[in-house]
Amino acid sequence: QVQLVESGGGLVQAGGSLRLSCTASGSISNFRAMGWYRQAPGKQRELVASITRDGTTNYADSMKGRFTISRDNLKNTVFLQMNSLKPEDTAVYYCKATVRYSSRDIWGQGTQVTVSS
């Protein structure tokens, strides 16, 4: 079973930046898409950004222009560069991978991002 491990979360002031990493225990080429989701207290989990196996990206409207998702196949890692952070970006950020040729999803354990005003 492939596992995903997120890292890079932490406490940052409004306007600051963080880069999250999601490293898979196996090749990310086995996934047809990977994505970042977030869940704030009392709210539903929502899509932040996703990237397909061929590099096509998709962003939630509120993240466009501030967040960038990318992948490094050699490092089996997907990144989320977050700039111009706002207090409302505070949430637990989760990495998700969808297994190729199936609809099975694998989730990471999440990493906390806290943006202070």
C-alpha positions in Angstrom: 0.0 0.0 0.0 1.5 3.3 -1.1 1.5 6.0 1.6 1.5 9.8 1.3 3.4 11.9 3.8 2.8 15.7 3.9 5.2 18.2 5.4 5.9 21.9 5.4 3.0 23.2 7.4 3.4 25.7 10.2 2.6 29.1 11.5 3.0 32.1 9.3 1.9 35.7 9.3 -0.6 37.0 6.9 1.1 37.9 3.6 3.7 35.2 4.1 4.5 32.0 2.2 4.7 28.3 2.8 5.6 25.4 0.6 3.9 22.1 1.3 5.3 18.8 0.2 3.6 15.4 -0.4 6.0 12.5 -0.8 4.7 9.1 -1.9 6.3 5.9 -0.8 6.1 4.7 -4.4 6.2 6.2 -7.9 3.7 9.0 -8.4 3.5 7.9 -12.0 1.2 5.2 -10.7 -1.4 7.9 -9.9 -3.5 9.5 -12.6 -3.9 12.7 -10.5 -2.8 14.2 -7.2 -4.2 17.0 -5.3 -4.2 19.2 -2.2 -7.4 19.6 -0.1 -7.9 21.5 3.0 -10.4 21.4 5.9 -10.9 24.3 8.3 -12.6 23.7 11.7 -16.3 23.3 11.3 -16.1 23.3 7.5 -16.1 20.6 4.8 -13.0 19.5 3.1 -12.4 21.4 -0.1 -10.2 21.2 -3.2 -7.3 23.5 -3.2 -5.5 22.4 -6.4 -4.8 19.3 -8.4 -2.4 18.1 -11.0 -2.8 15.2 -13.4 -0.2 12.7 -14.6 0.4 14.8 -17.7 0.8 18.0 -15.7 -2.6 19.6 -16.2 -3.4 21.7 -13.2 -6.6 22.9 -11.7 -7.2 25.4 -8.9 -10.1 26.5 -6.7 -11.0 30.0 -7.6 -9.9 31.5 -4.3 -6.4 30.1 -4.7 -5.8 31.1 -8.3 -2.8 33.5 -8.6 -1.7 32.7 -5.0 -1.1 29.0 -4.9 0.9 26.8 -7.4 0.9 23.1 -7.5 3.8 21.2 -9.1 5.3 17.7 -9.2 8.7 16.2 -9.2 8.5 12.7 -10.6 12.1 11.8 -9.6 11.4 12.7 -6.0 7.9 11.2 -6.0 6.7 14.5 -4.6 4.0 17.0 -5.2 4.4 20.5 -4.0 2.0 23.3 -3.1 3.6 26.8 -3.1 1.3 29.1 -1.1 1.9 32.9 -1.3 0.1 35.9 0.0 -1.5 33.8 2.7 -4.6 35.0 4.5 -6.0 34.0 7.9 -8.8 32.3 6.1 -6.3 29.9 4.6 -5.9 28.4 8.1 -6.7 24.7 7.8 -5.4 21.2 7.8 -4.0 20.5 4.3 -4.3 17.0 3.0 -2.7 15.4 0.0 -4.7 13.0 -2.1 -3.7 10.6 -4.9 -6.0 8.8 -7.3 -4.7 5.5 -8.4 -4.3 5.0 -12.2 -6.9 2.9 -13.9 -9.1 3.0 -10.8 -11.2 5.4 -8.7 -9.3 4.5 -5.5 -8.0 7.4 -3.5 -5.2 7.5 -1.1 -5.0 10.3 1.5 -2.1 11.6 3.6 -2.4 12.3 7.3 -2.6 16.1 6.8 -0.4 19.1 7.8 -1.6 22.1 9.8 -1.3 25.5 8.3 -2.0 28.5 10.5 -2.0 32.0 9.2 -2.0 34.8 11.9 -3.4 38.3 11.2 
